[in-house]
Amino acid sequence: MSSTAVVSRSFLREQLRAPLTLALMLAIPVFFVVIFASVLGDFAEALGGDLARKAAAAISAGWAAAFLSGTLAFFQLNSSRGADRRLALAGLGSWPLAVGRLLAALALGVLISAVAFISLWLNSGIAHPWHAAAAILGFACIYIGIGAVIGAVVKGPLEGSLLVVLAFAVDVFSGPAMTSQGGFGGLTPTRTAAELLIAAGAGKASPGSDWIAVALVALGALVIAGGAFWLSARSSL
């Protein structure tokens, strides 16, 4: 087994060993799909948007995956900065460490997306389940990049976590069907993924160009996350 695979499995076990992390991975998607969806619909109505109930439940599953994946990616990088630097200096290398961290974050994102998808399925059903599953995973991948970048730039855990929450809040309330005016919501990285998830919740098909766009954005976010992990492992203690 390669050193990268060993490192990735070690990092993943490190995250899943904490009971609180496991509890949050189960509880937060349920909270978002069951409770946050209705709040999101009310906010959309107040802001002049037209987010329907099933669409709100669907997009809330995506936001659950985004929030958890981004937060875990941030804390994974923020809490391991010194340890990764020492491991790199000990001979493991910064690139194997970065790839291991990225694979661990991606595995967590897949698990979180699966929990969010199952929560959505059980709560309201899904007209296009495979479309919804892919879009939810797209949310997770995009926020892995956002969380990792914030973790690489901001050293303070409080400041960084608040910045992740701020980015998340701006993204949520400027998303599609949330307001009567586009604003700068069209510039957010999750815009197309949100549109795909809303369409899946409403039983509508989406054009292939939108799927390609989401795949490219998600892949770009993962590449950026890998770069952030690499830079963190190379930074001075």
N, C-alpha and C positions, 0 to 999 in steps of 0.2 A: 504494500500500500504506500502511495506517495506521501511525502511530508505534508503536502497541501491538504490531502484528504484527512490525515490524522489531526492536523490543526483544526480543520473545519469541524470534525466530529467533537473535538475537545471543546471548542468554543460553543457549539450547539448544546452540549451537555451542561456546560456552565450556565447557560441561560435557562434551560429547562429544569435545572436542579432546584431553582428557587420556587417554593410553593406559591408565593404571591404572583410571580410571573405567570404561572399556569392558571391561577384563579382569574387574573385579569384577561388572559387570552380567551377564556371561556365566557366571562361575564360581560366584558365591554361590547363584543359584537351583538349579544342578545339585547343589551341596553340600547344600543344604537338602533337596531332594527325595530324593536318593540316600542320604545319610548321616544328616542330622539327623532324618529321619522315623523311622528305627529307634530312635534315641536317645529321641525324643519318646515313642514307644510304650513303651519300657522305663520311662521316668519315669512315664508314666500308670499303668502296672501297679503300680509301687512306691507310688504315691499313692492307689491304690484305684480308678483310672479304668478305662475299657473302650474305649480308642481302638484300633480295628482297624488292620491293616497298611495297607490301601488308603486308609482314612480318614486315617491319619497322613501318608501320602505326599501326599494332596490338601491337607490343611491346612498342610503344610510349604511347599507352593508359595505359599500365601497369606502365610505368615510371611516367606518370602523377599522377596515383593513389598513387604510392609509394612516390613521392616527397611531395605531399600535405599532405598525411596521416602522414608521418614522421615528417614534419615540424610542423603540428598542434599538434601532440603528444608531441613534444619537448616543444613548447611554452605553452601548457596546463600545463605540469608539472613544467616548469621553472617559470611561472608567479604565480603559486598557492602554491608554497612551504610553505610560511609563513602562508597563510590562512588555508591550510589543516592541518598544525601542530596545529593551534589554535582550529580548529573544532574537531580534534582528542582529544585534551586535554579537550575540553568542554563536552566530553562524547559521541560523535558520533562514535569514534573508528577508528583506522587506516585501518582496513580491509574493512569495509563498504565504506570508502572514496576511497580506492584503487579500489575496484570493481566498484564503481560508475564512477570514472575517466576512468577506462578501458572500461566500457560499452559505455560511451559517445564518447571515441576515436574510438571505433569499429563502432558505429552508423555513425559517421562522415566518417569513411573509407568506409562504405557501400554506403553512399550518393555520395561520390567522385567517387567510382568505377562505380556507375550507370551513372553518368555524363560522365565519360571516355568511358564507353561502348556505350552509345548513340552517343557520338561524333564519335567513330570508326564506328558504324553501319551506320550513315548518310554519313560519308565521303567516305568510301570504301567498305562497306558491310563486312559480316563475314560468312565464309563457315560453321564454327562450333560455333554458337553464345553462347550456354551454356558452351562450353569448354572455350571460350574466357572470358565470364563473371566470371567464377570460377577462372581462372588464374589471372585476373585483381584484384579480391578481395584478392587473395593470396599475390600479391605484396603489397597491402594496409596493410594487417595484419603483414607482415614481417617488414615493415617500421614503423608501430606503435611501435613495439618492439625496433627498432633501435633508433627512436626519443626519446622514453621514457628513454632508458638507457643513452643516451647522456644528456638528461635533468636532470637525477638524478646525474650524475657525474660532469657535467660542470655547474657552477652557472651563469656565464656571458651569457646574451642573444646573444651578438654578437659572442663571441667565439663558443658558442654551435651551433648557426645557421650555422656558417661557417663550423663547423665540420659535420653537417648533409649534407650540400652541398658537402663537400669533399667525404664523404662516398657514396653519391649518384653518383657523377661523376666517382669515381673509379669503382663502380658497373656497371654503364652504359657502359663505354668504355672498360671493360674487359669481357663483356657479350658474349653470344653465337653469332656466325656469325659476330662478330665485328673485329676479327683479324685472321690472317692466322695461328697463333700459340695459343695454349691453355693458356699459362702463368699460372697465379694463378686465372684465371677467374672461373675455376672449383670449387674453394673454396668459392665463394661468395654465400650468402644465397638465392639469387633470381635466381640462375642459372637454376634450373629445372623449376621454374615458367616461366622464359623467354623462355625456350625451348618449353613449352606447349603452350604459347601464339603465338610464331612464327609458330608452327605447326597448330594451330587453324586458323591463318591468311592465311596460305597457303592451307587450306582445308585438312590437314592430321590428321589422328588419332594418339593418343599417348598411350603408354602402361599404364596399370593400376598401375604398380609400380611407375611410375613418379607422378601420382596423389596422391598416398599414401605418397610419399616423400614430396610433396608440402604441403599436409594437416598436416603432422607431423611438418614440419618447421614452418608453419604459427601458429599452435597451440603452439609450443614452444616459438615463438616470443611473442604471447599474454600472455603466462604465465610469461615470463620475464618482459614484460611491467607491468603486475599486481604487480610483485615484486618490480619494480622500483617505482611505485606509492606508494606502501606500505612503502618502505624505506624512500621516500621523506616525507611522512606524519609523520614518526617517528623521523626524523632528528631534531636536535636542531635549533632554530631560529637564 
